[in-house]
Amino acid sequence: MLHKTLGNNKEIMNKSSVALLILLLLVIDQAIKIYVKTHFYYGEEYFVFGLDWFRLHFLENPGMAWGFKFGEGYLAKFVLILFRFVAVIWGTFYIKKMIRKGYAKVFIICAAFIYAGALGNLIDGAFYGLIFEKSDPAVQNVAEIFPSGGGYAGFLNGNVVDMWFLPIIDTRLPEWMPFWGGNQFTFFDPVFNTADVWISTGVILLLIFQSQQKKDQKISENKKLKYTEGNRKIINND
């Protein structure tokens, strides 16, 4: 069990602490999205601290985190929203189960990050189409919140707001390179949002601590085996 290896009863979190953490992460995510949505026109870019590799670049994503999608059209959009909705409901019950069973604090925090990220993107898809007007890159208008003429899409049919763009490497590959020579290469290319960061952080930390857990279990089993073998030798010598 996760909670038996990493953590003890003093390290578990109660429901209030988890709820506050999720709320904090959600507020940060939504505050940044609403700020970008109401201050940037679609496609506008800002160099943070004047750095070329750290930019705010306003895009809207009809799909999943990091730009992934189930397909095109209303059906694909509906399936995506349904997937997010089910994931959030399942996550609610699973986090309650983790708290009830006394899982280690670190694992509950990881789950809270993933949950907050999923919920943040669900809010975008569910409500942003209703409360924002469309930002048209052709006229470079900044979207108004709660416009008198209504939003750009119906309930559950909005887009996710993305803004973080980190082109740490942006160069043209040398001509002598096979296959890709002369092509433009950018790393890191996707434009993402804060909710994607929460999800990725939760997943990465979860994998790291699960790996550590397996190592701890192996060390514990080896110590137990050595102790057992040592006792057997003592008994046999007697």
Secondary structure, DSSP 4 states (H G I P E B T S, - for coil): -HHHHS--GGG---HHHHHHHHHHHHHHHHHHHHHHHHH-BTT-EEEGGG-TTSEEEEEEESSSGGG--S-SHHHHHHHHHHHHHHHHHHHHHHHHHHHHTT--HHHHHHHHHHHHHHHHHHHIIIIIHHHB----TTTTPBPPBS-TT--SS-TT---EEEEEE--SEEEEPPTTSTTTTT-EEEES--EE-HHHHHHHHHHHHHHHHHHHHHHHHHHHHHHHHHHHHHHHHHHHH-
